[in-house]
């Protein structure tokens, strides 16, 4: 069995959730599909935490989010035997540092458990860079009502 999840790394507990799910996948014999994103729902997440009366789950700084994303990449790359990883990013530094990490770990660029992805119409230069390096690349399109899909685009 394969279980897919999107990990919003702007959440303070993003890296810990990811590690827990990787551990559970290994313990229970399923292949975990990971789509790693920084996140698009910061405003609604903060509003929800205020409304429900719990602590703001969002990182305080963009640097904390970047650090969480890097931790997530490292956790997933170190477990490619039991996970599938989609690096969903429009951040050029992230793409470059991830390619460097993949090369340091001597992971085949055509590993079927490793993909990069960007939104359709955005980050095409990054998609081409990844293709040039021999990686699998996907373009994705948010689908749904305008008001619910707009956060992807801001």
C-alpha positions as CSV (number, residue, x, y, z in Angstrom):
1,X,0.0,0.0,0.0
2,X,1.0,3.6,-0.6
3,X,-0.1,6.5,1.6
4,X,0.3,10.1,0.3
5,X,0.5,13.3,2.4
6,X,1.4,16.9,1.8
7,X,3.7,18.2,4.5
8,X,3.4,22.0,5.2
9,X,6.8,22.9,6.5
10,X,5.7,26.4,7.7
11,X,4.2,24.5,10.6
12,X,6.4,24.3,13.7
13,X,5.8,20.6,14.0
14,X,6.3,19.8,10.3
15,X,9.6,18.0,10.7
16,X,8.4,16.0,13.7
17,X,5.2,15.0,11.9
18,X,7.2,13.8,8.9
19,X,9.6,11.8,11.0
20,X,6.7,10.2,12.8
21,X,5.0,9.2,9.6
22,X,8.2,7.8,8.1
23,X,8.7,5.7,11.3
24,X,5.0,4.5,11.1
25,X,5.3,3.6,7.4
26,X,8.4,1.5,8.1
27,X,6.8,-0.2,11.1
28,X,3.6,-0.9,9.3
29,X,4.9,-1.9,5.9
30,X,3.5,0.8,3.7
31,X,5.2,3.2,1.3
32,X,4.8,6.8,2.3
33,X,4.3,9.4,-0.4
34,X,5.7,12.8,0.6
35,X,4.9,16.1,-1.1
36,X,7.1,18.6,0.7
37,X,5.9,22.2,0.5
38,X,6.6,25.4,2.5
39,X,2.9,26.0,2.7
40,X,0.1,28.2,1.4
41,X,-2.4,28.5,4.2
42,X,-0.7,30.7,6.8
43,X,-3.5,33.2,7.1
44,X,-6.2,30.6,7.5
45,X,-4.1,28.5,9.9
46,X,-3.5,31.5,12.1
47,X,-7.2,32.5,12.0
48,X,-8.2,28.9,12.9
49,X,-5.8,28.8,15.9
50,X,-7.2,32.0,17.3
51,X,-10.8,30.9,16.7
52,X,-10.1,27.5,18.3
53,X,-7.9,28.9,21.1
54,X,-4.7,27.0,20.5
55,X,-1.2,28.2,20.0
56,X,-0.2,29.6,16.6
57,X,1.2,26.6,14.7
58,X,3.1,28.7,12.2
59,X,6.8,29.4,12.4
60,X,7.7,32.9,13.6
61,X,10.2,33.5,10.7
62,X,10.8,32.5,7.1
63,X,14.2,31.3,8.3
64,X,12.5,28.8,10.6
65,X,10.4,27.6,7.6
66,X,13.5,27.2,5.4
67,X,15.2,25.2,8.2
68,X,12.1,23.0,8.5
69,X,12.0,22.4,4.8
70,X,15.7,21.4,4.8
71,X,15.1,19.0,7.7
72,X,12.2,17.5,5.8
73,X,14.3,17.0,2.6
74,X,17.1,15.4,4.6
75,X,14.7,13.0,6.5
76,X,13.0,12.0,3.2
77,X,16.2,11.6,1.2
78,X,17.7,9.4,4.0
79,X,14.6,7.1,3.7
80,X,14.0,6.8,0.0
81,X,13.8,3.0,0.3
82,X,10.4,3.4,2.0
83,X,9.2,6.8,0.8
84,X,8.4,8.6,-2.4
85,X,9.4,12.3,-2.3
86,X,8.1,15.2,-4.3
87,X,10.2,18.4,-3.7
88,X,7.5,21.0,-4.5
89,X,9.3,24.2,-4.5
90,X,9.8,27.4,-6.5
91,X,12.8,28.4,-4.4
92,X,16.0,28.3,-6.4
93,X,18.2,27.9,-3.3
94,X,16.1,24.9,-2.2
95,X,16.4,23.3,-5.6
96,X,20.2,23.8,-5.7
97,X,20.8,22.7,-2.2
98,X,18.6,19.6,-2.7
99,X,20.5,18.6,-5.8
100,X,23.7,19.0,-3.9
101,X,22.4,16.8,-1.0
102,X,21.2,14.2,-3.5
103,X,24.7,14.1,-5.1
104,X,26.4,13.9,-1.6
105,X,24.1,10.9,-0.8
106,X,24.9,9.4,-4.2
107,X,21.2,9.0,-5.0
108,X,20.5,8.3,-8.7
109,X,18.8,11.3,-10.3
110,X,16.4,9.0,-12.0
111,X,15.3,7.3,-8.8
112,X,11.6,6.5,-9.2
113,X,11.0,7.6,-5.6
114,X,12.3,11.1,-6.2
115,X,10.6,14.0,-8.1
116,X,10.6,17.7,-8.3
117,X,7.4,19.8,-8.9
118,X,6.3,23.3,-9.6
119,X,3.0,24.9,-10.3
120,X,2.0,24.9,-13.9
121,X,3.2,28.2,-15.4
122,X,5.5,29.0,-12.5
123,X,9.2,28.2,-12.0
124,X,9.6,26.8,-15.4
125,X,13.4,27.7,-15.3
126,X,13.6,25.4,-12.2
127,X,11.7,22.6,-13.9
128,X,14.1,22.8,-16.8
129,X,17.1,22.9,-14.5
130,X,15.9,19.7,-12.8
131,X,15.2,18.0,-16.1
132,X,18.7,19.0,-17.3
133,X,20.1,17.1,-14.3
134,X,18.1,14.0,-15.1
135,X,15.3,14.3,-12.5
136,X,11.7,13.5,-12.9
137,X,9.6,16.7,-12.9
138,X,5.9,17.3,-12.5
139,X,3.8,20.4,-13.1
140,X,0.7,20.6,-11.0
141,X,-2.5,22.7,-11.1
142,X,-4.6,23.6,-8.0
143,X,-8.2,22.6,-8.7
144,X,-11.3,23.9,-6.9
145,X,-13.2,27.1,-6.1
146,X,-11.2,30.2,-6.8
147,X,-11.2,31.4,-3.2
148,X,-9.8,28.1,-1.9
149,X,-7.1,27.7,-4.5
150,X,-5.9,31.3,-4.6
151,X,-3.5,30.8,-1.6
152,X,-1.3,28.6,-3.9
153,X,-0.7,31.6,-6.1
154,X,0.2,34.3,-3.5
